Amino acid sequence: MGLFDRLKQGLAKTRDKIAGGIRVVLPFGRKIDEALLDELEDSMLAADIGPVTVTKLIDSTRAAWKRGKIKESQEVIAHLKQVIVEMWPEADRRLKYAADGPTVVLVAGINGSGKTTSIAKLANHLTKQGKRVIVAAGDTYRAAAVQQLTVWAERLGVQIVKHQQGADPGAVAYDACEAAVARKADVLLVDTAGRLHTQDNLMRELGKIQKVVQKKIPGAPHEVLLVLDATIGQNAVIQAQQFSEHVTVSGIVLAKLDGSAKGGIVIGIRDQLQVPVKFVGLGETADDLEPFDPQQFVEALFTE
């Protein structure tokens, strides 16, 4: 199954909300007017795109209508698709790699977001690209997280650096950086404690881990990826805002997109946070992580 088909399947619940609702208010040949735009706005809000972003999309549609660029309902979806795709420059969707030495990627997120599994999927994705990957089990507060990542590492054939449960996460990150340099790894993926965005002490610790890797490897971390659960919709935006106060989030991994009716949050995150979604999770296996492609996403979102 190709990416488009997997996205289409994964976005089925969201598409029922957004595309289904939009098509109800956009019967072929209906002239655009303010009543139509109001109905369109309600349909888009139902998909959890977010009120701020929906307002921008409606304003853009209204402006195109006023300029005579679009006149009838069947032209609206094509306009929306173009506007949404243009939110993502290609460059900011790629992982940033170090010019020299290992690339360090910090991975953050709350417990239950799919963080540890997403790290395993990312390790698998990079390994298949020929990268030498090391994972660091920095979520030392939760024994299950270390065990889970160990099982994944063994299954995928990647090296893991870990300490005992309760160890200092900064020490794990330090040792992992040393190992990545000594073993000439291409990429070091550092798991961090699954903290709530409301736990200030743990959030501050995340900032400390960032400083540890900065001291050990010049230019690190090269990426800070935040794993968000697509099923929580607008709450994901709030989480991302809180995390961004403590670390420089450079990209989003949107997990559980296949089980969500709120896939429109992908659009809201990009617009409201100016942080690109770089990967999307579309299932439970190691292969169920895909680089985010806005063109394919939008087509899958609006195609019945």
C-alpha positions as CSV (number, residue, x, y, z in Angstrom):
1,M,0.0,0.0,0.0
2,G,1.4,3.4,-1.0
3,L,1.7,6.5,1.2
4,F,-1.4,8.1,-0.3
5,D,-3.5,5.0,0.3
6,R,-2.2,4.7,3.8
7,L,-2.9,8.3,4.5
8,K,-6.3,8.0,3.0
9,Q,-7.1,5.0,5.2
10,G,-5.6,6.7,8.3
11,L,-7.5,9.9,7.7
12,A,-10.9,8.2,7.1
13,K,-12.4,9.5,10.4
14,T,-11.2,13.0,9.8
15,R,-12.3,13.0,6.2
16,D,-15.8,12.0,7.2
17,K,-15.9,15.1,9.3
18,I,-14.2,17.7,7.1
19,A,-14.6,16.5,3.5
20,G,-18.0,15.0,4.2
21,G,-19.2,18.2,5.9
22,I,-17.7,20.5,3.3
23,R,-19.2,18.6,0.4
24,V,-22.7,18.9,2.0
25,V,-22.4,22.7,2.0
26,L,-20.7,22.9,-1.4
27,P,-23.1,21.2,-3.9
28,F,-21.9,21.6,-7.4
29,G,-22.8,24.9,-9.0
30,R,-23.8,26.7,-5.7
31,K,-22.7,30.3,-5.9
32,I,-20.4,31.5,-3.2
33,D,-21.9,33.9,-0.7
34,E,-21.6,34.8,3.0
35,A,-24.0,32.0,4.0
36,L,-21.9,29.4,2.2
37,L,-18.8,30.7,3.9
38,D,-20.5,30.5,7.4
39,E,-21.5,26.9,6.7
40,L,-18.0,26.1,5.4
41,E,-16.5,27.5,8.6
42,D,-18.6,25.3,10.8
43,S,-17.7,22.2,8.8
44,M,-13.9,22.9,9.1
45,L,-14.1,23.6,12.9
46,A,-15.6,20.1,13.3
47,A,-12.3,18.6,12.1
48,D,-10.3,20.3,14.9
49,I,-8.3,22.5,12.6
50,G,-8.6,25.2,15.2
51,P,-10.6,28.4,15.2
52,V,-7.6,30.7,14.5
53,T,-6.6,28.7,11.5
54,V,-10.1,28.2,10.2
55,T,-10.6,31.9,10.3
56,K,-7.5,32.4,8.2
57,L,-8.7,29.8,5.7
58,I,-12.1,31.4,5.4
59,D,-10.7,34.9,5.0
60,S,-8.5,33.6,2.2
61,T,-11.5,32.0,0.5
62,R,-13.5,35.1,0.9
63,A,-10.7,37.2,-0.5
64,A,-10.4,34.9,-3.5
65,W,-14.1,35.1,-4.1
66,K,-14.2,38.9,-3.8
67,R,-11.3,39.1,-6.4
68,G,-13.3,36.9,-8.7
69,K,-10.7,34.1,-8.6
70,I,-13.4,31.6,-7.5
71,K,-17.1,31.9,-8.1
72,E,-18.8,28.6,-7.5
73,S,-18.7,26.0,-4.8
74,Q,-16.7,23.4,-6.8
75,E,-13.8,25.8,-6.9
76,V,-13.6,26.2,-3.1
77,I,-11.9,22.9,-2.3
78,A,-9.2,23.4,-4.9
79,H,-8.5,26.8,-3.4
80,L,-8.3,25.4,0.2
81,K,-6.0,22.6,-0.9
82,Q,-3.6,25.0,-2.5
83,V,-3.6,27.4,0.5
84,I,-3.0,24.5,3.0
85,V,-0.2,22.9,0.9
86,E,1.6,26.3,0.7
87,M,1.9,26.3,4.5
88,W,4.8,23.8,4.3
89,P,8.0,24.8,2.6
90,E,9.8,21.6,1.7
91,A,13.0,22.5,3.5
92,D,11.5,22.7,7.0
93,R,10.0,19.2,6.7
94,R,13.4,17.5,6.4
95,L,15.4,16.3,9.4
96,K,18.4,18.5,9.9
97,Y,21.7,16.5,9.9
98,A,25.0,17.5,11.5
99,A,27.7,18.6,9.0
100,D,30.2,16.6,11.0
101,G,29.8,13.9,13.6
102,P,26.6,12.4,15.0
103,T,23.3,14.1,14.5
104,V,21.5,14.3,17.9
105,V,17.7,14.2,18.1
106,L,15.9,14.8,21.4
107,V,12.4,13.4,21.5
108,A,9.9,14.8,24.0
109,G,6.3,14.2,24.8
110,I,3.9,13.3,27.6
111,N,3.3,9.7,28.8
112,G,0.8,8.0,26.5
113,S,1.5,10.2,23.5
114,G,3.3,7.3,21.7
115,K,6.7,8.8,22.3
116,T,8.8,5.6,22.9
117,T,7.1,3.7,20.1
118,S,7.7,6.7,17.8
119,I,11.4,6.7,18.6
120,A,11.6,3.0,17.6
121,K,9.7,3.8,14.4
122,L,12.1,6.7,13.6
123,A,15.1,4.4,14.4
124,N,13.7,1.9,11.9
125,H,13.1,4.6,9.3
126,L,16.7,5.9,9.6
127,T,18.2,2.5,9.7
128,K,16.5,1.6,6.4
129,Q,18.1,4.7,4.9
130,G,21.5,3.3,5.8
131,K,22.1,5.4,9.0
132,R,23.9,4.0,12.0
133,V,21.5,4.7,14.9
134,I,22.0,4.7,18.6
135,V,19.0,5.2,21.0
136,A,19.4,6.6,24.5
137,A,16.8,5.5,27.1
138,G,16.5,8.8,28.9
139,D,13.0,8.2,30.3
140,T,14.5,6.8,33.5
141,Y,11.5,7.6,35.7
142,R,9.4,4.9,34.1
143,A,10.9,1.4,34.1
144,A,8.4,0.3,31.4
145,A,9.8,3.0,29.1
146,V,13.4,1.7,29.4
147,Q,12.2,-1.9,28.9
148,Q,10.0,-1.0,26.0
149,L,12.9,0.8,24.2
150,T,15.3,-2.1,24.9
151,V,12.9,-4.5,23.3
152,W,12.5,-2.3,20.3
153,A,16.3,-1.8,20.0
154,E,16.9,-5.5,20.1
155,R,14.1,-6.2,17.5
156,L,15.5,-3.5,15.2
157,G,19.1,-4.3,15.6
158,V,20.1,-0.8,16.9
159,Q,22.4,0.0,19.8
160,I,21.0,1.3,23.1
161,V,22.5,3.3,25.9
162,K,20.7,3.0,29.2
163,H,21.1,3.3,33.0
164,Q,19.1,1.8,35.9
165,Q,15.6,3.1,36.6
166,G,15.7,6.4,38.5
167,A,19.1,7.4,37.1
168,D,19.9,10.9,36.1
169,P,18.5,11.4,32.6
170,G,21.3,14.0,32.0
171,A,23.9,11.3,32.7
172,V,22.3,8.9,30.2
173,A,22.3,11.7,27.6
174,Y,26.0,12.4,28.4
175,D,27.0,8.7,28.1
176,A,25.0,8.4,24.9
177,C,26.7,11.3,23.3
178,E,30.1,9.8,24.2
179,A,29.0,6.5,22.7
180,A,27.7,8.1,19.6
181,V,31.0,9.8,19.0
182,A,33.2,6.8,19.8
183,R,31.1,4.4,17.7
184,K,30.8,6.8,14.8
185,A,27.0,6.8,14.9
186,D,25.2,8.8,12.3
187,V,22.2,9.6,14.5
188,L,21.6,9.5,18.2
189,L,17.9,9.5,19.3
190,V,17.5,10.6,22.9
191,D,14.3,9.6,24.7
192,T,13.3,11.9,27.5
193,A,11.0,11.5,30.5
194,G,7.3,11.4,29.5
195,R,6.4,14.5,31.4
196,L,3.2,16.5,31.5
197,H,3.4,20.0,30.1
198,T,2.2,21.2,33.5
199,Q,5.1,19.6,35.5
200,D,7.5,22.6,35.6
201,N,10.3,20.7,37.4
202,L,10.4,18.0,34.7
203,M,10.1,20.5,32.0
204,R,13.1,22.4,33.3
205,E,15.0,19.1,33.4
206,L,14.3,18.7,29.7
207,G,16.1,22.0,29.2
208,K,19.0,20.6,31.2
209,I,19.3,17.6,28.9
210,Q,19.4,19.9,26.0
211,K,22.3,21.8,27.6
212,V,24.1,18.5,28.3
213,V,24.1,17.4,24.6
214,Q,25.0,21.0,23.6
215,K,28.2,20.7,25.6
216,K,29.2,17.3,24.4
217,I,28.5,17.6,20.7
218,P,28.9,21.0,18.9
219,G,25.6,22.2,17.4
220,A,23.5,19.6,19.2
221,P,20.7,18.9,19.5
222,H,20.2,19.2,15.8
223,E,16.5,18.5,16.2
224,V,14.0,18.5,19.0
225,L,11.0,16.5,18.0
226,L,7.8,16.6,20.0
227,V,5.5,13.6,19.8
228,L,1.9,14.6,20.0
229,D,-1.2,12.4,20.1
230,A,-3.4,13.2,17.1
231,T,-6.5,12.0,18.9
232,I,-6.5,14.9,21.5
233,G,-6.9,17.6,18.8
234,Q,-6.6,21.2,20.0
235,N,-5.0,20.1,23.3
236,A,-2.0,19.0,21.3
237,V,-1.5,22.7,20.4
238,I,-1.5,23.7,24.1
239,Q,1.0,20.9,24.9
240,A,3.3,22.1,22.1
241,Q,3.2,25.7,23.3
242,Q,4.2,24.6,26.8
243,F,7.0,22.5,25.6
244,S,8.3,25.3,23.4
245,E,8.8,27.4,26.6
246,H,11.5,25.1,27.8
247,V,13.1,23.7,24.6
248,T,13.4,24.8,21.0
249,V,10.9,22.4,19.3
250,S,12.0,22.0,15.7
251,G,9.4,19.5,14.5
252,I,6.4,17.4,15.4
253,V,5.8,13.7,15.2
254,L,2.1,13.3,15.1
255,A,1.3,9.8,16.4
256,K,-2.0,7.9,16.2
257,L,-3.2,9.7,13.2
258,D,-4.8,6.5,12.0
259,G,-7.1,6.4,15.0
260,S,-8.1,10.1,15.0
261,A,-11.1,12.0,13.8
262,K,-9.1,15.2,14.5
263,G,-6.4,14.9,11.8
264,G,-7.1,18.6,10.9
265,I,-4.9,19.4,13.9
266,V,-1.9,18.9,11.5
267,I,-3.0,22.2,9.8
268,G,-3.6,24.0,13.0
269,I,-0.2,23.1,14.4
270,R,1.7,24.4,11.4
271,D,-0.3,27.7,11.3
272,Q,-0.5,28.5,15.0
273,L,3.0,27.3,16.1
274,Q,5.0,27.7,13.0
275,V,6.5,24.3,13.8
276,P,6.3,21.7,11.0
277,V,4.9,18.2,11.3
278,K,7.8,16.1,10.1
279,F,6.5,12.6,10.6
280,V,3.1,11.0,11.1
281,G,2.3,7.7,12.7
282,L,-0.2,5.6,10.8
283,G,-0.3,2.3,12.7
284,E,1.4,0.1,15.4
285,T,4.3,-1.6,13.5
286,A,7.8,-0.3,13.1
287,D,7.1,0.6,9.5
288,D,4.1,2.7,10.4
289,L,5.9,6.1,10.4
290,E,5.9,8.2,7.3
291,P,7.7,11.6,6.5
292,F,4.9,14.1,6.3
293,D,4.0,15.1,2.7
294,P,1.5,18.0,2.7
295,Q,0.4,17.4,-0.9
296,Q,-0.5,13.8,-0.2
297,F,-2.0,14.7,3.1
298,V,-4.3,17.3,1.6
299,E,-5.3,15.0,-1.3
300,A,-6.1,12.2,1.2
301,L,-8.0,14.6,3.4
302,F,-10.3,15.8,0.7
303,T,-10.6,12.8,-1.6
304,E,-13.6,10.5,-1.1
